Amino acid sequence: MSTATNVEATAVNTIEWLAEDSTTIVVPVYQRQYRWDIGGCEQLLSDVRAVAREDESHRHFIGSILSASDDSDADTELVLIDGQQRITTLMLLVAALRHALQDSSPELAAELDRVLVRPDDPTRTKLRPHDAWAELYESVVLERGDHADRESRFDDNYAFFRSQVHVDEVPSIWRGLQRLEHVSITLATEANAQQIFESLNSTGEPLRDHELIHNYILMGLTHAEQLDVETRFWLPIERHTGETIGAFWRHYLVMTTGREVAANGEHGVYSAFRRSFPRVDLDHLQADAEVWRHYAEIYGILLDPTLENDSEIARQLRFVNTFGRASYPLVLSVYSDHSRGLIGRDELLETLEWIQTMYLRRTLVNLPNERLVARLCRARRGGRDALARAFARITPSDERVSAVLKYSELPHPAYVLGRLEGVDDADDFDVEHIVPTVPSDSWSGDGVRPWIDYSDDERNAHRALAPTLGNLTLLEQHLAERVFGESFAAKRDSAYARSSVAETKALEATDTWGTAAISERTIRLTAELLRIWARPALPEIDDDGLTPILDAVRRRGWPAGWEREFEYVEYRGERWEVFDVRYLFNRVFRRAWTDTRDAAVTYCATHGGPIYDDMAWKGQWDQLDESHHLYMGWDSNYMMNAVQGVLQEAGIASEVFVKYSYIGNVM
């Protein structure tokens, strides 16, 4: 067998590879700018801490690093083709460790220096980004005192690591770093670097979130343990959830965390799972997997309500499915409590009715239905009354719904008419438009004047009301086919009079059909609709599209040229003219330092900031008082997380809302 001559791949210890005297790395000019955000840094630090806690035999694999030799200069350097983001972030972490203990442990500082700086020139770093931002990077890693007013990801991520690692933890973090491994792929000058880069990054089907969860659960177990967990837990979860297994994990995590979980991009579900289950050793896994299997079984019933033995619960689950699966996190919670005897059947049915009422009424008045369920899951932790208040706040009032029903198209007509008219299964019925949506020239509402003789105003009025509640009814399919296109009188005598649906049969007593009859029927059916889809009897009203702070979308920004992300912020009844996350972050932490200082201190102690006694590194700072400073050099994702966290710590998160601007809503 011949061996490859242009590509050399070797599994190496990452820190030893970086610390070798011969290792110097340059980033070519075609590479994208460094852009890892704090979320990526947080995950790296979490992985390093996790492997540091394990015994000596454990290692953490960070992937492959692709480089090529550059012999054009006297000093041979490695040109970094793939791995810039990871290597740069590792260097920033090592630099943060180095500067945290430089006065207390010169021996360990010297070890860290071997990773950071060239042995022949301690004023230069081993990793050198290309010239556009090389000086900026080196000023951070070498902690030079220049560029005081700059903004860069180098500064912000370095600041994050400095804020998160106390000097006493440095030896542990260093131990974890020394257990990182990667595959070093080095190309000879004859190799096609672009083709190999594309092969590493573009071929194969990327793992989906539930596949990553599966691997994460089983990876640290023995083969026998893997087979046991697979058989007793994972396969039943797959059987119950089928092709929707990815959605199951997202809905389960929304239920347990009370927070929205991103369904697309950057493995948001997998990341949320790892945060919720940082340890999946066999002892923890046995207990957790029992719970996962329990909820997966419930999920299968939600997908197919015929599996439910109680006919009324099955009926209500089928009704809930009219509006899709967005409500499943809440339904999982309430159904589980009912199945375990924690709540009664009546409370389960009541909650399913509230879900339907909320979705139907919001759809009727054209309010968005996204990002509602996490807040309801949070509210439910406070009991039935807290959940009722949460529903009432976001469910439109009777007056608002009544006004809309007069002139708006009826959503989900088969579902609504089925419940209004007492038809449990509408599959064998058509939604009958008494005035057709497109009447023929001969159609007549009174049996005298044909449609062709109606004035333009009359036609427009009839067409406008054709899709509304008062003009719709259910009619057996065989009857509907018999009178298709006929006048009202012909339909009344040949079809409506023979219908088994009482509301349809009642049309037999109507002589003529027109806008007056539609309006009268709309008023009557609206009263019944408001009775069936009744909102909780509480004074709270719809909140005008306000988003609770815990459900606020954590965005990287918005398009250039737009001035604001928020229209305003409602803070405990106050209306703040705050238009972006950065200003919100500053204002909330300033207010916390004044009003709820104990909560602010506790949050900062737990999370390593963002309030500090000293301005311990370069960057953007805001002074809170003579001895405390707020660091402002974070990305928007970190800032929003911090705002949410300190408000939760203070117990006032439920009293803070944001109102997105138009562009904020459509992004």
Protein Blocks (a to p, Z undefined) as FASTA:
>chain_A
ZZdfkbccddddfklmmmpmklccdddfkbccdfbdfklmmmmmmmmmmmmmmcfkbccd
ebjadddddfkbmbdcdddfbhjlmmmmmmmmmmmmmmmmmmmmmmlmmmmmmmmpcfkl
mkbcfbdcdfklmmmmmmmmnopaehklbccfklmmmmmmmmmmcfklmmmmmmmmmmgc
cddddddfkbcfklmmmmmmmgcjdddfklmmmmmmmmmpcfklmmmmmmmmmmmmmmmn
mmmlmmmmmmmmmmmnopacdfegjilmlmmmmmmmmbacfklmmmmmmmmmmmmmmmmm
mmmmmlpmblklmmmmmmmmmnojmlmmmmmmmmmmmmnopacfklmmmmmmmmmmmmmm
mmmnopafehklmmmmmmmmnojklmmmmmmmmgccfklmmmmmmmpccehkllmmmmmn
opablmlpccddfbafbdcfkbcfklpagfklpcfklmmmmmmmmmmmklgccddfklmm
mmgoiafklmmmmmmmmpcbfklmmmmmpmbdcfklmmmmmmmmmmmmmmmmccdddfbd
cehhpacfklpccdfbdcehiabfbfbdceehiacddfbfklmmmmmmmmmmmmmmmlmm
mmmmmnopabdfbdfbgcddddfblmbccdfkbcfklmmmmmmmmmmmnopmmmcccddd
fklmmZZ
